[in-house]
Amino acid sequence: MKRRQTKAQKFNDLARAYKQIQEGKPVRRIGAKDGSTLTHPVINTPDVLEKIVLQDCLEWLRKKKIICDRNNTGAGEMGTSGFYNYGIKNGGDIIGLTKQGVHYELECKRGRGGRLSEGQQKRMRQVRDSGGLYFVVHGVEELEFLMGDYV
């Protein structure tokens, strides 16, 4: 579900556009209307689908004997008992503990990059502000690079 821009966001967008026109520059939007931001790999990674990145990261973490769990999220009707939500909304695709006992979450994106929603950005700030690790990974190579000191 896409969210509409607030009045403040619309005003800021118009103000930036006006300034860019005054400077003779092409008008470019800073962020998406839904508040998501683009992600790009930190190091070169092959362009593979997100589900492959997720499987490879889980396999790598298990080989290193690091606690990791897949965070599936969703909602639905369960038989006749009612409607239920499951998983941690906007949480990383993989959640676990490093060998030092530090909480971490990994958000997996396809090899060439993807988008991080507003909710995921908020979750990332919450995890990092509480002393945990939150990484956006685009491949095992990047995961290995980012988790280096925690393996």
C-alpha positions in Angstrom: 0.0 0.0 0.0 1.5 3.3 -1.1 1.4 6.2 1.2 0.6 9.7 0.1 3.1 12.5 0.5 2.5 14.8 3.4 2.0 18.6 2.8 5.5 19.2 4.1 7.0 16.6 1.8 5.2 18.2 -1.2 6.3 21.6 -0.2 9.9 20.5 0.1 9.7 18.8 -3.2 8.4 21.9 -4.9 11.0 24.1 -3.2 13.8 21.9 -4.4 12.4 21.8 -7.9 12.1 25.6 -7.9 15.7 26.0 -6.7 16.9 23.5 -9.4 15.1 25.4 -12.1 16.6 28.8 -10.9 20.1 27.2 -11.1 19.4 25.9 -14.6 19.7 22.3 -13.4 17.4 19.4 -14.4 14.7 18.8 -11.8 15.3 15.6 -9.9 13.4 14.1 -7.1 15.5 13.2 -4.0 13.3 10.3 -2.7 10.4 8.3 -3.9 6.8 9.3 -3.2 6.4 6.4 -0.9 9.5 7.4 1.2 11.6 4.4 0.1 15.3 4.8 -0.7 17.5 3.0 -3.2 20.1 0.5 -2.0 23.3 -0.4 -3.7 25.9 -3.1 -2.9 28.9 -1.8 -0.9 31.2 -4.2 -2.8 30.9 -6.0 -6.2 28.3 -8.8 -5.9 26.7 -10.9 -8.7 23.2 -9.8 -9.8 21.0 -12.6 -8.5 17.5 -12.7 -7.2 16.6 -11.8 -3.6 15.5 -15.3 -2.8 19.0 -16.6 -3.9 20.7 -14.0 -1.8 18.6 -15.0 1.2 19.3 -18.7 0.8 23.1 -18.1 0.3 23.3 -15.8 3.4 21.4 -18.3 5.6 23.7 -21.1 4.4 26.9 -19.0 5.1 25.7 -18.0 8.6 24.9 -21.7 9.5 28.3 -22.8 8.2 29.9 -20.2 10.5 27.7 -21.5 13.4 26.0 -18.1 13.9 22.5 -18.2 15.2 20.1 -17.1 12.4 16.4 -17.4 11.8 14.3 -16.5 8.8 11.8 -13.9 9.5 8.6 -14.6 7.5 5.9 -11.9 7.9 2.3 -11.8 6.8 -1.3 -12.1 7.8 -4.2 -14.3 7.0 -7.1 -16.3 8.2 -6.2 -19.4 10.1 -9.1 -21.9 9.8 -12.2 -20.8 11.7 -10.3 -19.2 14.6 -9.8 -15.8 13.0 -7.3 -13.4 11.4 -3.7 -13.4 12.5 -0.5 -11.6 11.9 2.8 -13.3 12.1 6.5 -12.3 12.0 8.0 -9.0 12.8 6.7 -6.3 10.5 9.5 -4.4 8.7 12.0 -6.6 10.5 15.0 -8.0 8.5 14.7 -11.1 6.5 17.2 -12.8 8.8 17.3 -12.3 12.6 19.9 -13.7 15.0 22.7 -13.3 17.5 26.4 -13.0 16.8 28.9 -15.1 18.7 29.4 -12.1 21.0 25.7 -12.0 21.8 24.9 -8.9 19.7 21.4 -8.9 18.0 21.5 -8.5 14.2 19.1 -8.2 11.4 19.8 -8.6 7.7 17.6 -7.2 5.0 18.4 -9.1 1.7 18.0 -7.3 -1.6 18.8 -8.6 -5.1 22.4 -8.3 -6.3 22.1 -5.0 -8.2 20.1 -3.3 -5.5 16.6 -2.6 -4.4 14.5 -0.3 -2.3 14.3 0.1 1.5 10.8 1.0 2.6 10.1 3.7 5.2 9.1 1.0 7.7 12.4 -0.8 7.1 14.3 2.4 7.5 12.6 3.0 10.8 13.3 -0.5 12.0 17.0 -0.1 11.0 17.2 3.0 13.2 15.6 1.3 16.1 17.9 -1.7 16.0 21.0 0.4 15.6 20.0 2.9 18.3 19.6 0.0 20.7 23.1 -1.4 20.1 22.2 -4.0 17.5 23.4 -4.5 13.9 21.2 -4.0 10.9 22.7 -4.6 7.4 21.2 -4.4 3.9 23.1 -7.1 2.0 23.1 -7.9 -1.7 25.2 -11.1 -1.6 27.3 -13.3 0.5 30.4 -11.4 -0.4 28.9 -8.3 1.1 27.6 -10.2 4.2 31.1 -11.5 4.8 32.6 -8.0 4.5 30.0 -6.4 6.8 30.0 -9.2 9.4 33.8 -9.5 9.5 34.4 -8.6 13.1 31.4 -10.5 14.4 32.1 -13.9 12.9 
